[in-house]
Amino acid sequence: MSELSQSLSEKILQGDKRALARLLTRIENNDASAESILSELYANVGRAYRIGMTGPPGAGKSTLTNKLTRHLRLAGEKVAIIAVDPTSPFTGGALLGDRVRMSDVMLDEGVFIRSMATRGSLGGLAKKATEVADVLDAAGYTTIIFETVGVGQSELDVVHAADTTVVALVPESGDAIQAMKAGLMEIADVFVMNKADRQDADKAVQALSASLELRQHSAQSWLPRVVKTVATMGQGIAELLQAINAHRAFLETDARLTERRRERQQNFVQSVVEEKWRQAFWTAQRMEELRKRVIQHESPYKIAEALLQKHS
């Protein structure tokens, strides 16, 4: 590691926000120096609790995150928020819409907000969000909140990054619950029925609760809680935090949390290996061979088999 990189690593461990921001930019830009710094910091990773806030567009995820952060700060937590925004078609950067709705906590010294662009990721979380969370963890933030872009069922990869996944819904989501069952609805550890002051909110909660009761459940499994909130008014946020803490307590029994984190790390290592292998495999020579074979209208499966056999 270079002296500059070592200095950056030391500053991050000391809580220097400028150094932190510089490294996060390097990570997002795939800077070659970021990997060695991440390796250096890794000994300090594993203390932060990670919460995923997801759900369909318009469910109030940003407002919920804002209010939840205030409660966490009152409880003495140091909070980092990774707000995954849509990518700007002009700059490739995040549109920063979430920061506008987090004005209550933006100036708090114990809060760090990072907006990230999806950059084509269809899974709701930016590809580098896990690495960013690791850096924030090493920097001493005790709670990390992923707030996803809000594209519906394609946000399922939040479950691979978070310890507790919160799915935010609104009363109007009621009719869509059955349709979403196989996707977004299956990843929730806690459900939030936000905007619960609207008409038919109680009916929507009852429908959701009835749907959850149909799931196979035992004393050894977790049945997702349903919490009603009116985030704009700050109502129900304390109950939401209680539900998150209850899920955390459940995970911390019988080493469930440790096992979940080991599985997450294993999945992440697999993704790193696959990415490195892909980059190493597709040389200019192989791309040219691929192009020629495609022009000859060969079967894609035969092309793939030939490339793998020839270059294994």
SERO-144997 format. One line per 10 residues: their letters; for each residue x, z, y of N, C-alpha, C. Coordinates in steps of 0.2 Angstrom, whole numbers, plus 5000, padded with zeros to 4 digits. Layout:
a	X,Z,Y,X,Z,Y,X,Z,Y  ...
//
This chain:
mselsqslse	5004,5000,4994,5000,5000,5000,5004,5000,5006  5003,4996,5011,5007,4995,5017,5006,5002,5021  5010,5003,5026,5010,5009,5031,5003,5009,5034  5001,5003,5037,4995,5002,5041,4989,5004,5036  4989,5002,5030,4983,5003,5026,4983,5011,5024  4989,5014,5023,4989,5021,5021,4987,5025,5027  4989,5023,5033,4986,5026,5039,4979,5026,5040  4976,5020,5038,4969,5019,5039,4965,5024,5033  4968,5024,5027,4965,5028,5022,4966,5036,5024  4971,5038,5027,4972,5045,5030,4967,5046,5035
kilqgdkral	4966,5042,5040,4961,5043,5045,4954,5043,5043  4952,5039,5038,4945,5039,5035,4944,5046,5032  4949,5049,5028,4948,5055,5025,4948,5061,5030  4950,5060,5036,4950,5064,5041,4943,5064,5045  4939,5059,5043,4933,5058,5047,4933,5053,5053  4938,5049,5054,4939,5045,5060,4934,5039,5059  4929,5039,5063,4924,5034,5063,4926,5027,5064  4931,5026,5069,4934,5019,5070,4937,5017,5064  4941,5021,5061,4945,5018,5055,4940,5017,5050  4935,5021,5049,4929,5019,5044,4926,5013,5046
arlltrienn	4924,5011,5052,4921,5005,5053,4926,4999,5052  4932,5000,5053,4937,4994,5052,4938,4993,5045  4938,4998,5040,4938,4997,5033,4932,4993,5031  4926,4996,5033,4920,4993,5031,4919,4985,5033  4922,4984,5038,4922,4976,5040,4927,4973,5036  4932,4975,5034,4937,4972,5029,4933,4971,5022  4929,4976,5020,4926,4975,5014,4921,4970,5014  4917,4970,5019,4912,4964,5020,4915,4957,5021  4921,4957,5023,4924,4950,5024,4929,4949,5018  4928,4953,5013,4933,4951,5007,4940,4951,5009
dasaesilse	4942,4955,5013,4949,4956,5015,4953,4958,5009  4959,4955,5008,4963,4957,5002,4965,4964,5002  4966,4967,5008,4969,4973,5009,4964,4979,5007  4958,4977,5007,4953,4982,5006,4953,4985,4999  4955,4981,4994,4954,4984,4987,4959,4990,4986  4965,4989,4989,4970,4994,4988,4968,5001,4991  4965,5000,4997,4963,5006,5001,4957,5009,4997  4953,5005,4994,4947,5008,4990,4950,5012,4984  4955,5009,4981,4958,5013,4975,4961,5019,4978  4964,5019,4983,4968,5025,4986,4962,5031,4987
lyanvgrayr	4957,5029,4990,4951,5033,4992,4947,5036,4986  4948,5032,4980,4943,5034,4975,4943,5041,4972  4949,5044,4973,4949,5051,4970,4945,5056,4974  4943,5054,4980,4938,5058,4984,4931,5056,4984  4929,5051,4979,4922,5048,4978,4919,5052,4973  4912,5053,4974,4908,5057,4969,4905,5063,4971  4905,5065,4977,4902,5071,4980,4896,5069,4983  4895,5064,4986,4889,5062,4990,4883,5060,4985  4877,5063,4988,4871,5061,4984,4868,5054,4987  4866,5050,4983,4864,5043,4986,4856,5042,4984
igmtgppgag	4853,5040,4990,4846,5039,4990,4844,5032,4992  4840,5028,4988,4838,5022,4989,4831,5022,4992  4830,5018,4998,4824,5018,5001,4822,5010,5001  4817,5009,4997,4815,5002,4996,4807,5001,4996  4805,4995,4996,4798,4994,4996,4797,4987,5000  4790,4985,5000,4789,4979,5003,4789,4979,5011  4790,4973,5014,4790,4973,5021,4784,4976,5024  4786,4980,5030,4780,4983,5034,4778,4990,5031  4782,4992,5026,4780,4999,5023,4782,5005,5027  4787,5003,5032,4789,5009,5037,4796,5012,5034
kstltnkltr	4800,5008,5030,4806,5011,5027,4811,5013,5033  4812,5010,5038,4816,5012,5043,4814,5018,5047  4808,5019,5048,4805,5025,5051,4806,5031,5046  4804,5030,5040,4805,5035,5035,4812,5037,5034  4817,5033,5034,4824,5034,5034,4826,5038,5040  4824,5036,5046,4825,5040,5052,4823,5047,5052  4817,5048,5050,4814,5055,5050,4817,5059,5044  4818,5056,5038,4821,5059,5033,4828,5062,5035  4832,5057,5039,4839,5059,5041,4839,5065,5045  4834,5066,5050,4833,5072,5054,4832,5078,5050
hlrlagekva	4828,5078,5045,4827,5083,5041,4833,5085,5037  4837,5080,5034,4843,5082,5031,4848,5085,5036  4849,5083,5042,4853,5085,5047,4852,5093,5048  4845,5094,5048,4843,5101,5050,4845,5106,5044  4846,5102,5038,4848,5106,5032,4855,5106,5031  4859,5104,5036,4866,5104,5036,4870,5098,5033  4866,5093,5031,4869,5087,5027,4872,5083,5033  4878,5080,5030,4881,5074,5034,4878,5068,5031  4875,5064,5035,4871,5058,5033,4874,5051,5035  4875,5047,5030,4877,5040,5031,4871,5035,5029
iiavdptspf	4869,5030,5033,4864,5026,5032,4867,5019,5031  4866,5015,5025,4867,5008,5025,4861,5004,5025  4860,5001,5031,4854,4997,5032,4855,4990,5031  4852,4988,5025,4854,4981,5023,4848,4976,5027  4851,4972,5032,4847,4968,5036,4847,4961,5033  4842,4956,5035,4843,4949,5034,4849,4946,5037  4852,4941,5035,4857,4938,5038,4855,4933,5043  4859,4934,5049,4858,4929,5054,4860,4922,5052  4856,4917,5053,4858,4910,5051,4863,4907,5056  4865,4910,5061,4870,4908,5066,4876,4911,5065
tggallgdrv	4877,4918,5064,4883,4921,5064,4885,4924,5057  4880,4924,5052,4881,4927,5046,4881,4934,5045  4880,4937,5051,4880,4945,5052,4873,4947,5051  4872,4954,5051,4866,4957,5051,4862,4957,5057  4855,4957,5057,4851,4956,5063,4850,4962,5066  4852,4968,5063,4852,4975,5067,4845,4977,5068  4840,4975,5065,4834,4977,5067,4832,4984,5066  4835,4987,5060,4834,4994,5058,4837,4999,5063  4842,4997,5067,4845,5002,5071,4841,5003,5077  4837,4998,5079,4832,4999,5084,4827,5005,5083
rmsdvmldeg	4825,5005,5076,4820,5010,5074,4823,5017,5072  4830,5018,5073,4833,5024,5071,4836,5027,5077  4833,5026,5083,4836,5029,5089,4836,5036,5089  4832,5040,5085,4832,5047,5085,4839,5050,5083  4842,5046,5078,4848,5049,5075,4855,5045,5077  4854,5040,5080,4860,5035,5082,4865,5039,5085  4864,5044,5090,4869,5047,5094,4871,5054,5090  4868,5055,5085,4870,5062,5081,4877,5061,5078  4882,5065,5080,4889,5065,5077,4889,5065,5069  4884,5068,5067,4884,5069,5059,4881,5064,5056
vfirsmatrg	4879,5058,5059,4876,5053,5056,4880,5046,5057  4881,5042,5052,4884,5036,5053,4880,5030,5050  4878,5025,5054,4874,5020,5052,4878,5013,5052  4877,5010,5046,4880,5004,5046,4875,4998,5044  4874,4993,5048,4870,4988,5046,4874,4983,5042  4871,4980,5037,4875,4975,5033,4870,4969,5032  4873,4963,5032,4869,4957,5030,4869,4956,5023  4863,4953,5021,4862,4952,5014,4867,4946,5011  4868,4942,5016,4873,4936,5014,4871,4932,5008  4865,4931,5007,4862,4927,5002,4860,4931,4995
slgglakkat	4862,4938,4996,4860,4942,4990,4853,4943,4989  4850,4941,4984,4842,4941,4983,4840,4948,4980  4845,4953,4979,4843,4959,4976,4842,4965,4981  4841,4963,4987,4839,4968,4992,4845,4972,4995  4850,4973,4991,4856,4976,4993,4862,4971,4994  4866,4972,4999,4871,4968,5000,4876,4969,4995  4880,4964,4993,4885,4964,4987,4890,4969,4988  4892,4971,4994,4897,4976,4995,4894,4983,4997  4888,4984,4996,4885,4990,4998,4888,4996,4994  4889,4995,4988,4892,5000,4983,4899,5002,4986
evadvldaag	4903,4997,4987,4909,4999,4990,4909,5003,4996  4905,5000,5001,4904,5004,5007,4902,5011,5006  4897,5012,5001,4895,5019,5000,4901,5023,4997  4905,5020,4993,4911,5024,4991,4915,5026,4996  4916,5022,5001,4920,5024,5007,4917,5029,5011  4911,5029,5012,4907,5034,5016,4907,5041,5012  4907,5040,5006,4907,5046,5001,4914,5050,5002  4919,5046,5002,4926,5048,5003,4927,5051,5010  4924,5048,5015,4924,5051,5022,4921,5057,5023  4917,5060,5018,4914,5066,5019,4907,5067,5020
yttiifetvg	4903,5061,5020,4896,5061,5020,4893,5063,5014  4889,5068,5015,4886,5072,5009,4879,5068,5006  4876,5065,5010,4870,5061,5008,4871,5054,5011  4870,5049,5007,4870,5042,5008,4863,5039,5007  4861,5035,5012,4854,5032,5011,4855,5025,5011  4853,5021,5006,4852,5014,5006,4845,5012,5008  4845,5008,5014,4838,5006,5016,4838,4998,5015  4834,4996,5010,4835,4989,5009,4831,4984,5013  4832,4978,5012,4830,4973,5017,4822,4972,5017  4819,4973,5012,4811,4973,5011,4809,4966,5009
vgqseldvvh	4811,4964,5003,4808,4958,5001,4804,4958,4994  4802,4964,4993,4797,4965,4987,4801,4966,4981  4799,4963,4975,4802,4964,4969,4809,4962,4968  4812,4958,4972,4819,4956,4971,4824,4962,4973  4821,4967,4975,4826,4973,4977,4827,4977,4972  4827,4975,4966,4828,4980,4960,4835,4982,4959  4840,4979,4962,4846,4982,4961,4848,4988,4965  4843,4991,4969,4844,4997,4972,4845,5003,4967  4842,5002,4961,4842,5007,4956,4849,5008,4953  4853,5003,4954,4860,5003,4951,4865,5006,4956
aadttvvalv	4862,5007,4962,4867,5010,4967,4865,5017,4969  4859,5019,4968,4856,5026,4970,4855,5031,4965  4856,5037,4966,4854,5043,4962,4846,5044,4961  4843,5043,4967,4836,5044,4968,4833,5038,4971  4828,5034,4969,4826,5029,4972,4819,5030,4974  4817,5029,4981,4811,5030,4984,4808,5023,4985  4802,5022,4983,4798,5016,4985,4793,5018,4990  4793,5015,4995,4788,5016,5001,4782,5011,5000  4776,5013,5000,4770,5008,5000,4766,5010,5006  4761,5006,5007,4755,5008,5012,4749,5007,5008
pesgdaiqam	4743,5010,5011,4737,5010,5008,4735,5002,5006  4737,4998,5010,4735,4991,5008,4738,4988,5002  4743,4992,5000,4747,4990,4994,4743,4991,4987  4738,4994,4988,4734,4996,4982,4732,4991,4977  4730,4985,4980,4728,4980,4975,4734,4976,4972  4739,4977,4975,4745,4974,4973,4749,4978,4968  4747,4984,4967,4751,4989,4962,4751,4986,4955  4746,4983,4952,4746,4981,4946,4751,4975,4945  4751,4971,4950,4755,4965,4950,4762,4967,4950  4764,4972,4954,4771,4974,4955,4773,4979,4949
kaglmeiadv	4769,4980,4944,4771,4985,4939,4778,4984,4936  4779,4977,4934,4784,4976,4930,4791,4975,4934  4790,4976,4941,4796,4976,4945,4798,4982,4949  4796,4981,4955,4797,4986,4960,4795,4993,4958  4789,4993,4955,4785,4999,4953,4789,5003,4948  4793,5000,4944,4796,5003,4938,4802,5007,4940  4805,5005,4946,4811,5008,4947,4811,5015,4951  4805,5017,4954,4804,5022,4958,4805,5029,4954  4808,5034,4958,4808,5041,4956,4803,5045,4960  4802,5042,4966,4798,5045,4971,4794,5039,4974
fvmnkadrqd	4787,5040,4975,4783,5035,4978,4781,5039,4985  4781,5035,4990,4779,5037,4997,4773,5033,4999  4767,5036,5000,4762,5032,5003,4762,5033,5010  4765,5029,5014,4766,5029,5021,4760,5027,5024  4759,5029,5031,4754,5027,5035,4747,5030,5032  4748,5036,5029,4742,5039,5025,4736,5041,5030  4737,5040,5036,4731,5041,5041,4727,5035,5041  4728,5030,5038,4724,5024,5037,4718,5025,5032  4713,5021,5033,4707,5021,5029,4710,5019,5022  4706,5022,5017,4707,5021,5010,4714,5024,5007
adkavqalsa	4718,5028,5011,4724,5030,5009,4724,5035,5003  4719,5039,5003,4718,5043,4997,4716,5039,4991  4712,5034,4992,4710,5030,4986,4716,5026,4983  4721,5024,4988,4727,5021,4985,4731,5026,4982  4732,5032,4984,4736,5037,4981,4733,5039,4974  4726,5039,4973,4723,5040,4967,4724,5035,4962  4724,5028,4964,4725,5023,4960,4732,5023,4958  4737,5024,4962,4744,5024,4960,4745,5030,4955  4742,5036,4956,4743,5042,4952,4740,5040,4945  4735,5037,4945,4731,5035,4939,4736,5030,4935
slelrqhsaq	4739,5026,4938,4743,5021,4935,4749,5024,4932  4752,5029,4936,4758,5033,4933,4756,5037,4927  4750,5040,4927,4748,5044,4921,4748,5040,4915  4747,5034,4915,4747,5030,4909,4754,5029,4906  4759,5030,4910,4766,5029,4907,4767,5035,4901  4771,5033,4897,4774,5038,4892,4778,5043,4895  4776,5049,4894,4779,5055,4897,4780,5061,4893  4786,5064,4894,4787,5070,4890,4790,5075,4894  4792,5081,4892,4795,5086,4895,4802,5084,4897  4805,5079,4893,4812,5077,4894,4812,5071,4899
swlprvvktv	4807,5069,4901,4807,5063,4906,4804,5065,4913  4805,5061,4917,4803,5062,4924,4797,5058,4926  4792,5061,4928,4786,5057,4930,4786,5057,4938  4787,5051,4941,4788,5050,4948,4782,5054,4952  4785,5057,4957,4780,5061,4962,4777,5055,4967  4771,5057,4970,4768,5053,4975,4767,5057,4981  4770,5055,4987,4770,5059,4993,4767,5055,4998  4762,5058,5002,4759,5055,5007,4762,5057,5014  4764,5051,5018,4767,5052,5024,4764,5048,5030  4765,5051,5036,4764,5047,5042,4770,5047,5046
atmgqgiael	4775,5043,5044,4782,5043,5046,4782,5043,5054  4778,5039,5057,4778,5039,5065,4777,5046,5068  4773,5050,5064,4771,5057,5067,4776,5062,5064  4780,5060,5059,4784,5065,5056,4780,5069,5050  4774,5067,5049,4770,5071,5044,4772,5069,5036  4773,5074,5032,4775,5073,5025,4782,5072,5024  4786,5072,5029,4793,5071,5028,4797,5077,5024  4795,5083,5026,4797,5089,5022,4795,5088,5015  4789,5086,5013,4787,5085,5006,4791,5080,5003  4793,5075,5006,4797,5069,5003,4803,5072,5001
lqainahraf	4807,5076,5006,4813,5079,5004,4813,5083,4998  4807,5087,4998,4806,5092,4992,4806,5088,4986  4802,5082,4986,4802,5078,4980,4808,5075,4978  4812,5073,4983,4819,5070,4981,4823,5076,4978  4823,5082,4981,4827,5087,4979,4825,5089,4972  4818,5089,4970,4816,5090,4964,4819,5085,4958  4819,5079,4960,4822,5074,4956,4829,5075,4955  4833,5077,4960,4840,5079,4960,4841,5085,4955  4837,5090,4955,4837,5096,4951,4836,5093,4944  4831,5089,4943,4830,5086,4936,4836,5083,4933
letdarlter	4839,5079,4937,4845,5075,4935,4851,5079,4933  4851,5085,4937,4857,5089,4936,4856,5094,4930  4851,5094,4927,4850,5097,4920,4852,5093,4915  4856,5095,4910,4858,5091,4904,4862,5085,4906  4866,5086,4911,4871,5081,4913,4868,5074,4914  4861,5074,4916,4858,5067,4917,4861,5063,4923  4863,5067,4928,4866,5064,4934,4873,5061,4933  4877,5065,4929,4883,5063,4927,4883,5056,4923  4878,5056,4919,4877,5050,4914,4875,5044,4918  4870,5045,4923,4868,5040,4927,4874,5037,4931
rrerqqnfvq	4878,5041,4934,4884,5039,4938,4889,5036,4934  4890,5038,4928,4895,5034,4924,4892,5027,4922  4886,5027,4921,4883,5020,4919,4883,5016,4925  4882,5019,4931,4883,5015,4937,4890,5012,4938  4895,5016,4937,4902,5014,4938,4903,5009,4933  4901,5010,4927,4902,5005,4921,4899,4998,4924  4893,4998,4926,4890,4992,4928,4894,4989,4934  4897,4993,4938,4901,4990,4944,4907,4987,4942  4911,4991,4937,4917,4988,4935,4916,4981,4931  4910,4981,4928,4909,4974,4924,4908,4969,4930
svveekwrqa	4904,4971,4935,4903,4966,4940,4910,4964,4944  4914,4968,4945,4921,4967,4948,4925,4962,4943  4925,4964,4936,4928,4960,4932,4926,4953,4931  4919,4952,4931,4916,4945,4931,4917,4941,4937  4918,4945,4943,4919,4941,4949,4926,4939,4949  4931,4943,4947,4938,4941,4947,4939,4936,4942  4936,4936,4936,4937,4931,4931,4934,4924,4934  4929,4925,4937,4926,4918,4940,4930,4915,4945  4933,4919,4949,4938,4917,4954,4944,4914,4951  4946,4917,4946,4953,4915,4943,4951,4908,4938
fwtaqrmeel	4945,4908,4936,4944,4902,4931,4943,4896,4935  4939,4896,4940,4937,4890,4944,4943,4887,4948  4948,4885,4945,4954,4882,4949,4952,4875,4952  4955,4872,4956,4954,4865,4958,4954,4860,4952  4959,4861,4948,4959,4857,4942,4953,4857,4938  4950,4863,4936,4944,4864,4932,4938,4861,4936  4938,4862,4943,4932,4859,4946,4932,4852,4946  4938,4849,4946,4939,4842,4946,4936,4839,4939  4939,4843,4934,4936,4841,4927,4929,4842,4926  4926,4847,4929,4919,4848,4929,4915,4842,4932
rkrviqhesp	4918,4840,4938,4915,4835,4942,4915,4828,4938  4920,4827,4935,4921,4820,4931,4916,4820,4925  4915,4826,4921,4911,4826,4916,4904,4826,4918  4902,4829,4924,4895,4828,4926,4893,4821,4928  4898,4818,4931,4897,4810,4932,4896,4806,4926  4899,4808,4921,4898,4805,4914,4892,4807,4911  4888,4811,4914,4881,4814,4912,4882,4817,4905  4887,4821,4904,4887,4825,4898,4883,4831,4898  4881,4834,4892,4877,4840,4892,4880,4846,4895  4876,4849,4900,4879,4855,4903,4882,4860,4898
ykiaeallqk	4879,4861,4892,4882,4866,4887,4888,4863,4884  4889,4857,4883,4895,4854,4880,4900,4854,4885  4899,4853,4891,4904,4854,4897,4907,4861,4897  4902,4866,4897,4904,4873,4897,4908,4875,4891  4906,4872,4885,4910,4874,4879,4917,4871,4879  4917,4865,4882,4924,4861,4882,4928,4865,4887  4926,4867,4892,4930,4870,4898,4932,4877,4895  4928,4881,4891,4930,4887,4889,4935,4887,4883  4934,4882,4879,4939,4881,4873,4946,4878,4876  4946,4874,4881,4952,4871,4883,4956,4876,4887
hs	4952,4880,4891,4956,4885,4895,4956,4892,4893  4954,4893,4887,4954,4900,4885,4961,4903,4883
//
